[in-house]
Amino acid sequence: MAGTDEAVADDDALFVLTAVLLTPAQFPSVLGDDYVAACGALGLEPYAEGYGLVLGQDGGGARWTVVVDDVSLVAVAIASWDCGMEYDLSPDDRSVVCALPGWPLALAVAAPGVPEPHDPLPDPSAEGTDPAPLTPPDTEVWGAAQRRLGADEIALQWAAWREQIDDDTTFSRPDGKAPKNGQPSADGNASEDGQAPAAQASEGGQGDAGEAAEGSGSRQHPGVRRALAEALAYVTVPPPPGRIRSAFAPGGARMLRVDGPGWSLVARTDDIAFILLDEEPGEVLPVGRGPELPGLLKSLDELAVRPV
């Protein structure tokens, strides 16, 4: 695509590397807990139609994120690339909203025939008012962005994570009540010590689901109780768009992604849930289905924004 403003135009065309959607139903989780927050991180108005983010390099190798309002064009390009097809993403200049320096996501590719990716130099005419270059989150530090990325990874690899939780696990109960020792837990199974193993996520939320953390019973964790209570409150007072998202899952179920201050939840409407917390780096805490969770997930799914 052609340059989108003077800074890009001076280095000729933008070499497109990838693109992502920024809509209420689908946006990079690294940017925020919901669509409004994600737009705010880029200095954009949260229009209902959303945006497309085109990531590439100019002729000098500088990183740019070009924001366009032609969401359909970007969606077609992404779908084509996902199917292994070539697609020349070249938005019309009239659809360009702005060009932001840097990339909000880490890319492992670079445009051929241009210098290595780097942040563009400040525009001298801007007199220091240039926006700071966008940067991906630090993968070495656990925080909100990593927590959300971890929940996204569980949603993508649900089967691998779910198989680590066997029928003998005592889960957290959505109502916060703990079953007595030796009595059926929320999933209908007995437990000797009332403890539930929590899967250990690696840095960036993409670890081996097979590793378990010893002695961290999620049913007793106040952060889990807080997250479930706040998720339930969404049913009464709907949160900003994008904080509850629903996607396809096999067997007629839906995959839910729900975020809140300091927590992320991922669940299948026909199964259990997992919760990640800012205060528990790398921990993935299971929540049993029990009598309360199905109704909560159903209500959240009814509120969720779905991809068109």
Secondary structure, 3 states (H helix, E strand, C coil): CCCCCHHHHCCCCCEEEEEEEEECCECCHHHCCCHHHHHHHCCCCCCCCCEEEEEEECCCCEEEEEEECCHHHHHHHHHHHHCCCCCCCCCCHHHEEEEEEECCCCCCCCCCCCCCCECCCCCHHHCCCCCCCECCCCCCCCCHHHHHHHHHHHHHCHHHHHCCCCCCCCCECCCCCCCCCCCECCCCCECCCCCCCEEECCHHHCCCCCCEECCCCHHHCHHHHHHHHHHHHHHHCCCCCCCEEEEECHHHCEEEEEEECCEEEEEECCCCEEEEECCCCCEEEEECCCCCHHHHHHHHHHHCECCC
